[in-house]
């Protein structure tokens, strides 16, 4: 009876320890390795304006910086450099991403134009989560007369919504996190009206997610490995010699 009671106590203690470990353990993301991606502009087609795929892009792994000097495509026009950068480190489970352009013009056709300056999106991730920010130094949407221009706030709080008459909506510093813990940041996200195909225009995109640190690969000392191998070989040869010797002795008849 005492043995059963003791077993139950030990089982309960183990269960409680497991629960505490689960609660106190690090809140790792669902990713198995860190990842990140970034691009400066993208756009769906609308009106007579062609779509623009994510441009320029960088993805980790392998990471790096992609730069394009000047762009005239779809609704976009700029003489500035567009730069996308990603990086990561599996041993620490971290990653980062950024997308920048100094100035950018946007053409909405007969509905208006927009000018953005100082576009910058960043994202930094660790195994316990990710943080980021999407900012502009300034922005203005110019609409047909007599509509007044719409000012886009600099350094806006996350997910700031701005209604633009006749065009649609702009989300400034748009941020969202998916089920894997990957944070996506868009400095500016225009969603156009259904009459404009509900097109999406994204300027300044950075996304990143962390993961549990990779287990270190054990280092093998070449001298130790060589000595260990030589010892094992000598031992093996010794066993073979002794077996053959014993076998030979058994086959030799005893002297009369």
WOZIMO-V197206 format. One line per field, one symbol per residue. psi: psi as a letter, one per 20 degrees, with the letter a starting at -180 (. if undefined). A space follows every 50 residues. Layout:
BEGIN
psi = ???
END
This chain:
BEGIN
psi = ghgggghhggghgggghgghghgirqmqriqiqqrqqqrgqqqqqqcjpq qorpprqpppqiaappppoqpopcjqpqirpppppqrrohhikqrqqqpq pgqpqpokciiarqpqqlpppqppqrhiaqqrqoqqhqqpoprqpjpqqp pppqlqrplppppopigcqppplppqpahjjpppppgpoporqhhkjkqp pponppqqqrrpqqpqppppphggggggggghgggghgggghghghhhhh ipqqp.
END
